[in-house]
Amino acid sequence: VLLVAAATGAALALGPIADAMTRAGIPPGWTLAACDVGQGDAVVVRSAGSVALIDTGPDPAPLARCLDELGIARVDLLVLTHFDLDHRGGIDAVRGRVGNLVHGPTSGPSDVRVLEELAAGGARITLASRGMSGLLGEAHWRVLWPRATTAPGNDASVVVEFRGGGVPTALFLGDLSAAGQQAMKAGADLLAGYDVVKVAHHGSADQDAALYGRLHAAVALITVGENDYGHPRGETLTLLTAAGARVARTDREGLVALWRDADGMRLWHERAAPPPAAVAPGG
């Protein structure tokens, strides 16, 4: 059951007043929140007072604002799916505030520098590997990808799953291409279904429709901003709705928060989504 709550936190002014209104409107019981950081990923998971952050977006300022709105002072687990700027550019917003970092494979000195800077701020650094798992509060997380032999890049994105502890069962696909999704799916111990899937690569056209059909997600979360790539692509929106998912987009809805209660899963968004328009493939 998916219950969509009305957006009560839409910003009506600029600066601190708008931020205060947004903060007041965010439901206190949220357990998963997608930050509106533009064209990039930054999703927060919370269980029993512990916090995970999956990627940091392209810039520190919007991430810092989002974490402040959510009341997040410390990140117990940071997952850097890979080292593209739109996934790690906001690191300065959490530097010195990270307990554990799980990351994808590095591809050069600049990636290693990111890890060294986080380690200098007190983070414990671990290279992700398929089968790795742990606890976040009362929630369980596990890494489904990459393999140790996967070459750095989009298709080596760390794919992580969260379940239990009041968190909607969620799968985060990083920037995997269709080929990467197929490789991940082969041999992965996927659950029978998920409440939420973080759509790969901001809703690009390079998706494995069979995977999304297999996931049976109630919500398809697209973290996206203004871009020149046509993200999210029309054919991807079509395959997601055909798979039965409610598409939630940060470019149109702003901050998106989800949680579970006795009646099922709930979704809150900062801004009311405009009615869907007819979208041609590639639009």
Secondary structure by P-SEA (a helix, b strand, c coil): cbbbbccccccccccaaaaaaaaaaccccccbbbbccccbbbbbbbcccbbbbccccccaaaaaaaaaaaccccccbbbccccccccccccccccccccbbbbcccccaaaaaaaaaaaaabbbbbbbccccccccccbbbbbccccccccccccccbbbbbbccccccccccccccaaaaaaaacccccccccccccccccccccccaaaaaaaccccccccccccccccccaaaaaaaaaacccccccccccbbbbbcccccbbbbbcccccccccccccc
